[in-house]
Amino acid sequence: MTIPLLTYDPSSQNQRVAAYEVPGDEQPRIFSTDNLLSPSDLDVLIEAAYRQLFFYAFTADRETFLESQLRNGQITVRDFIRGLVLSNTFKKSFYDLNNNYRFVEQVIQRVLGRDPYSEREKIAWSIVVATKGIRGFVDEVLNTEEYLSNFGDSTVPYQRRRILPSRAEGELPFNIKSPRYEAYHRAKLGFPQIIWQVEVRRFLPQEQKPKAGDPSLFLSMAQSVNATGNTPQRISSFNIDIEKSVPYRQLAGIK
């Protein structure tokens, strides 16, 4: 029996607040197959999809088969996003290096373009990951009314309402605010580590280094001498035999 998705209440976030916005350079650029003017625009759309999910895709990370299907019109942009999220690169970069709660957070940020509403939402989707696997979880996220109403089948997901008119600066991008590695896995991989050195190394030019006979070398020379003193003897006055300890002096002429 399939466990239904737990209910959770949406919280107040920027993308849920309707407001009048003046278009500018800080507003997100929307990439969609509905307004392609040239074949090169499709290349830009594909790069935008990689940038949204992977931040940067190397040559070995690219899904050439999915790209070919998208170029030939065999799949939609939504299918292309599904294939990228289910790819081995995304799985090894996010699923294998995080627990289910953080993996859900990463997918919601990159696919739905917003932060999770609450911990209850992450728990609800993590149950889907545990019961239906990654494929079932990704299919349910892409079939939600939120995704279809905001991006549909032809638009690449983007971070919604990152800039507000009343603020000089917007929210941090998801790839900066939520890096791939969790703190637990960063510690397992051995970085970052803070190494404190007992001795602070300072650089001195050759002409400023002290030479033999310089008075500044006396302190280091004195510290290098291992001077050990004699251990003081513990003698009690009751144990001293004065008659035997004081030598007897004979007078002259007396035998």
Protein Blocks (a to p, Z undefined) as FASTA:
>chain_A
ZZddddddddddfklpccdddddfklccdddfklcfbfklmmmmmmmmmmmmnopacfkl
pcfklmmmmmnopacfklmmmmmmmpmklmmmmmmmpcfklmmmmmmmmmnopacfblml
mmmmmmmmmmnojmlmmmmmmmpmklmmmnommbccddehkbcfkbfbdcddfklmmcfb
dfklmmmnopacddddfbacddddfklpccehiaklmmmmmmmpccdddddddddfklpc
fklmpccdddehiZZ
